[in-house]
Amino acid sequence: MVKRLQKVGNSNALILDLPIMEMVGLEEGKEVQVTVCNGSIIITPVNPRRVDSQKLERQLDRVVGERREMLKELADL
């Protein structure tokens, strides 16, 4: 999934869709651990919960299905 950073004051923000947050157990206002590894940014809930892989796959399919056209446009940039 491709996302775009958005300007917020003097910083940039990554806006996460609610289904994605739900899949990994993130909630507004909760803490996350941010790690940089080999040029990648890894965001992990401070108190992670186990995720059902089948439920994750269904949620990803739903999000991609709902955002298919937008994702195609972003991929063409």
MARVO-794236 format. One record per residue (C-alpha): residue in three letters; x, y negated, z negated. Coordinates in pm, whole numbers, plus 32768, in hexadecimal, padded with zeros to 4 digits. Layout:
BEGIN
AlaXYZ ...
# end
This chain:
BEGIN
Met800080008000 Val80857EAA805B Lys803B7D867F73 Arg80947C157F91 Leu81287B417E79 Gln805A7A0F7E20 Lys80D878C67D95 Val806678837C2F Gly80FC77447B9F Asn827777617BC0 Ser826878DD7BDA Asn81E079E97CBF Ala80DE7AEE7C62 Leu808A7C447CE7 Ile7F117C757CDF Leu7EAF7DDE7C98 Asp7D5B7E677CFD Leu7C857EE97BDE Pro7C7C80507C66 Ile7DF880597C69 Met7E087FD57B07 Glu7D0880D47A95 Met7DCA81F17B36 Val7EFF81AA7A65 Gly7E538131792A Leu7EA17FBE7945 Glu7DB77EBB78B5 Glu7DBD7D4078C2 Gly7E977CB977AB Lys7F4C7E05776D Glu80C77E14776E Val81927EB17887 Gln83007F1278A1 Val83AD7E7A79D1 Thr84E47F307A4B Val85C47EEC7B76 Cys866380217C0E Asn8721802E7D59 Gly86747EF77DE0 Ser85177F687D78 Ile84377ED67C6A Ile838D7FDE7B93 Ile82617F767ABF Thr81FE806D79B0 Pro80F7804F789F Val819B80307748 Asn80A8813776C6 Pro806E821377FA Arg7F5E8316780A Arg7F5E845878D0 Val7EC2842E7A28 Asp7DF8853E7AD3 Ser7EA285667C29 Gln7D5D85C47CD9 Lys7CAB84937C4B Leu7DD383BA7CB5 Glu7DC184417E18 Arg7C4983FF7E2C Gln7C74829B7DAA Leu7D9082527EA0 Asp7CBE82D97FC0 Arg7B9E81F87F53 Val7C7780C07F38 Val7D2080FE8087 Gly7BCD81428127 Glu7B3A7FFF809F Arg7C6C7F2F8100 Arg7CCE7FDD8245 Glu7CAD7EAA8327 Met7D687DC68236 Leu7E7E7EC98210 Lys7E9E7EE2838C Glu7EBA7D6783A8 Leu7FC67D5B829B Ala80897E738341 Asp808E7DAC8486 Leu812F7C7983E3 
# end
